Structure formats: structure tokens, C-alpha cells
Amino acid sequence: MASNSQDSSRLPLSVLDLVPVVSGKTPGDSFKNTLDLARHAERLGYTRYWMAEHHNMAGIASSATSVLISHVAAGTSTIRVGSGGIMLPNHAPLVIAEQFGTLESLYPGRIDLGLGRAPGTDQLTAMALRRNLEGAGEDFAQNLAELRQYLSIENAASKVRAIPGEGLDIPIWLLGSSTYSAQLAGLLGLPFSFASHFAPNLLFTALQVYRDSFRPSGVLREPYAMACVNVIAADTDKEAESIATSLYTAFLNVIKGTRTTLQPPVESMDSVWNEAERYAVQQMLSYTFVGSRETVRDKMQAFADDTRVDEIMAAGMIYDHDARLKSYEILSELNLQKNEVYI
């Protein structure tokens, strides 16, 4: 298939892999599937392949995000690989500068550094990661500035240097589910990605804030916004809806505070959730596109038209690996078009 980059009117598509651990399997199995999916996405012309930092979650194996980025980048050759995102409050900025400096040195021109300000876990685990909760995200802008300083060529005269890292061109994205990172990304002239795959409520507000606050920088002359959504595509609507029950169950378990691996599809969700739980899950998954080629294409083109995003990243929490490969294959064939008139 042709790469998205070969057609300027075609909306670039990317992959968010949460590296799910499915019932009865191990994280090692997840890593094999992740590399297989990344190679599949590369063949299909996806722009980038991101993994997200989560901790203390039985169904997600991407806790050592930088290590997995190296694993995927080593097993592919052209697709951009990165973090969606690294949770900066969990790390010293120097550590991230060194890690991503190492990644960029190993795989030049292919590494993205997406940054978030949430812990990516519960409070107790955040304490175990950080040793204390001072700041707890409030010093994100300061930590970001420190990280960017380490990566700058101007830092060569500093007493504390990131080697490797210093002077390397590593694209930094700000990720968010609110207006905070949207405004900060705009003021700094950085690309912005919104987590509408699980926190849909402020999507349009955040996009407007980002575009209104955007100041041209040495990184971008114009704003560049991406939104992440859930996509489950199959040959028929019925098949896709069946596959999607694993996603619904996973989010139901988040709401209930139950830590489990990704469960197989069920015949009906009626016996799994009550009405209040169904409503809560559906609210979180407002931007989830499930169905056949035609159904998903129509819904996603409408989403692209409404948001005017520059790129869409698709998460696919699917139990069966072959079905996940098929879903991304279908998505790559939809030929979604950009709508460049801002809201």
C-alpha cells in the first residue's frame, strides 16, 4: 500500500499500541505481537507507532516504554516509533533526555518523544515510582523546559549534560486530556495530541485552545494537532461489535477498579454490566469507531471533518491478534481525507 505521506490530501494515520496482555498469555507474548503489529503497520503505510507508559496494570505491558521503543525500532526500518507518552512527572528530565538521546542515536530520524503529565497509574504506585508526590504534575512546564535544555545544542557549556541527547533533533509532542497541555503546546509551538480514546469530553475545547494559543516556533510554523481514537474494524458490523466487547470489558474493569488481563469477547454485554456501568463506559469511549469498512469510514471521516485534526492515531484493544492485524489493515484502506479549515 502507498504511504500516507505520498498524498497530501490524505489524512495521516498512526498506531497507539497499549501492548495488551491477553488472558492466558504473558507479557513476552505481548511483545512478540507488538513487533508483529509494528511491522504490519509499517507495510501498510502508517506514519508512527507509539506506546504508552502505564504501571501496575495486569492487562498492559508497556511500563518500560523506552525499552519497548528500542525493541520496535530495531525490528522495523521506516516507521516513526515513540512514546504516547512518557509520563514526565515519573522521571528526572535528565534520564528521559539520555534515554531518548540514546534511542535517536540508535535509530536516527525515527524517534518521537510524546510527553504527558499524568502518572499513568494509581497514587500508591506513583509514590513507588517517584518516592514522593511533590509537584505531582504541577511542575510539568518546568520539567519540560529542563528536558528541552538538555536536548539543546546550547547546553554544551553546562555542567550537567545529556550524552547522548544533546543537540539531537528529537520531536517533542505534548499529550493531554485537558486544556493545560493544549495551551502549553500552543505557547511553545509544539505539536499536540489529545487523548480522546479515553477522555473525550474536552476534545474540541482543547483543540480550540491549542490553535488559539499557538505561536510559531523553530519547531512548527503552524499548529499540528492529532487526536487518538479507538478503532475496531472487521468485515461486518456484527463481527466488529463482537470483537469490541473485549474493549468494553476492559474499560468496565477500569471503572470498577478491577485489574485483569484483556478478556476474550463475550456474546452479549447485557450480563456483564448494568445500565449505569454501560453509560459510564460509553461516555469514556465516545470516540470509538466500530464496524465494517463502510461504517468505520463514514464515522471517522465525519470525525476528521469535525475536528480538522492533522493526523489520527488509532488504538485497537483487540483480544485476537489476527483480528487486530485485520482491523488496522482495514483502517489503512479507508483513504480518509484531511479537512484543513480550522474550527
Number of C-alpha atoms within 10 A of each C-alpha: 11 12 16 20 14 10 12 10 14 18 22 26 26 26 24 23 22 22 25 26 26 24 14 9 12 15 17 11 15 21 19 13 19 22 20 17 21 25 19 17 23 21 16 19 22 27 21 23 29 27 28 28 24 22 18 15 19 17 22 23 26 25 19 14 21 21 12 23 25 21 16 25 23 14 12 20 13 16 22 23 29 29 29 29 26 28 24 23 26 23 13 13 21 21 13 21 26 20 19 26 25 19 26 21 15 14 18 14 17 19 28 24 22 23 25 26 24 20 22 22 16 13 12 12 14 20 16 11 16 15 11 12 15 11 9 17 18 11 13 20 14 12 18 18 12 16 21 20 21 29 27 18 14 11 16 16 8 10 6 10 18 25 16 18 26 21 18 19 17 22 15 20 24 27 27 26 22 20 19 16 25 30 22 19 28 26 17 17 24 26 23 27 32 28 20 25 21 20 19 21 15 16 21 17 12 22 29 18 19 28 22 14 18 24 17 15 14 8 13 14 12 15 22 21 24 24 26 25 26 22 26 31 31 26 14 14 18 13 15 21 20 20 26 27 22 22 24 22 22 21 21 20 17 14 13 10 9 13 14 17 21 23 20 18 19 15 11 11 15 10 8 13 15 10 8 9 16 17 12 13 21 16 14 19 20 16 24 25 23 26 25 21 19 15 15 22 21 13 16 23 18 14 17 20 18 14 21 21 24 20 20 24 27 24 21 25 26 25 22 15 16 11 17 21 19 17 23 25 20 20 23 21 14 17 16 22 17 18 18 13 10 12 12
